[in-house]
């Protein structure tokens, strides 16, 4: 079953609006986490929203090739997220693993430039590698969190809600990335676009819940 282009565009607009709301909440509750590494997360959310608007504008009025701004966005996004978890996790060995994950992603991004034109093609292999390593990194965070006294107030930590949102998103986004680039002509591909948009909405709702429920003490 293929969904209409108009329906997907409407849902995409809803997803973009939710990203805007998430950015608004990040600014409104900025006082809660302004003294932690998460203070930069608000800037990332605003960048995400503005980048999405730019992508839509380019696709509608300039060129259907808007992959470059998304490829730049993804490398900034992954770098930022890996650094957040590296700064937050206390275990030295796990910190080392995250540093290696970051290096692996950067190397994959560089090498993939010889096979995919980042000006017109969405990066695939680096994104899948980055998303997979990010899932492992989130797992590190959850394990350390569950083995600490913080588990008693787990819902009061903003990074917990961010991690839940990212976990849900990346689990569904990895297969979407594979299909988008290599099996784009398959019947029913629009369903996967629908799922990816819904995942983006759910992820940002998790962020919003985190901004509301988290306490001022985030360290």
GIRA-V652087 format. One record per backbone hydrogen bond with DSSP energy under -1.0 kcal/mol. NH is the residue of the N-H (numbers start at 1). CO is the residue of the C=O. E is the energy in kcal/mol with one decimal. If there is no record, write none. Layout:
((NH:CO:E) (NH:CO:E))
This chain:
((8:4:-1.9) (9:5:-2.4) (10:6:-2.2) (11:7:-2.4) (12:8:-2.6) (13:9:-2.2) (14:10:-1.7) (15:11:-2.6) (16:12:-2.4) (17:13:-2.1) (18:14:-2.4) (19:15:-1.9) (20:16:-1.8) (21:17:-2.5) (22:18:-2.6) (23:19:-2.1) (24:20:-2.3) (25:21:-2.6) (26:22:-2.1) (27:23:-1.6) (28:24:-2.4) (29:25:-2.5) (30:27:-1.2) (32:29:-1.9) (33:30:-1.1) (36:33:-1.8) (39:36:-1.9) (40:37:-1.3) (41:38:-1.9) (44:40:-1.7) (45:41:-2.2) (46:42:-2.1) (47:43:-2.4) (48:44:-2.5) (49:45:-2.3) (50:46:-2.6) (51:47:-2.5) (52:48:-2.0) (53:49:-2.1) (54:50:-2.3) (55:51:-2.5) (56:52:-2.2) (57:53:-2.5) (58:54:-2.7) (59:55:-2.2) (60:56:-2.1) (61:57:-2.5) (62:58:-2.0) (63:58:-2.7) (66:64:-1.1) (71:67:-2.6) (72:68:-2.4) (73:69:-1.8) (74:70:-2.6) (75:71:-1.6) (76:72:-1.9) (77:73:-2.9) (78:74:-2.8) (79:75:-2.1) (80:76:-2.4) (81:77:-2.4) (82:78:-2.7) (83:79:-2.0) (84:80:-2.3) (85:81:-2.2) (86:82:-2.3) (87:83:-2.3) (88:84:-1.7) (89:85:-2.7) (95:91:-2.0) (96:92:-1.9) (97:93:-1.9) (98:94:-2.3) (99:95:-2.0) (100:96:-2.2) (101:97:-2.6) (102:98:-2.3) (103:99:-1.9) (104:100:-2.8) (105:101:-2.4) (106:102:-2.2) (107:103:-2.6) (108:104:-2.5) (109:105:-2.6) (110:106:-2.2) (111:107:-2.8) (112:108:-2.4) (114:111:-2.0) (115:112:-1.7) (116:112:-2.5) (120:117:-1.3) (121:117:-2.7) (128:124:-2.7) (129:125:-2.6) (130:126:-3.1) (131:127:-3.0) (132:128:-2.3) (133:129:-2.6) (134:130:-2.0) (135:131:-1.9) (136:132:-1.6) (137:133:-2.3) (138:134:-2.7) (139:135:-1.9) (140:136:-2.1) (141:137:-2.1) (142:138:-2.5) (143:139:-2.5) (144:140:-2.4) (145:141:-2.5) (146:142:-2.8) (147:143:-1.1) (148:145:-1.4) (151:148:-1.4) (152:149:-1.5) (153:150:-1.7) (154:151:-1.1) (156:153:-2.2) (157:154:-1.2) (161:157:-1.2) (162:158:-2.4) (163:159:-2.6) (164:160:-2.2) (165:161:-2.3) (166:162:-2.6) (167:163:-2.7) (168:164:-2.3) (169:165:-2.2) (170:166:-2.9) (171:167:-1.9) (172:168:-1.3) (173:169:-2.2) (174:170:-1.9) (176:172:-1.0) (177:173:-2.4) (178:174:-1.7) (179:175:-2.3) (180:176:-2.8) (181:177:-1.4) (182:178:-2.0) (183:179:-2.1) (186:183:-1.8) (189:186:-1.4) (191:188:-1.6) (193:189:-1.3) (194:190:-2.1) (195:191:-2.5) (196:192:-2.4) (197:193:-2.1) (198:194:-2.4) (199:195:-2.5) (200:196:-1.9) (201:197:-2.1) (202:198:-2.7) (203:199:-2.6) (204:200:-2.1) (205:201:-2.0) (206:202:-2.2) (207:203:-1.8) (208:204:-2.4) (209:205:-2.5) (210:206:-2.2) (211:207:-2.3) (212:208:-2.0) (213:209:-3.1) (214:210:-2.2) (215:156:-2.6))
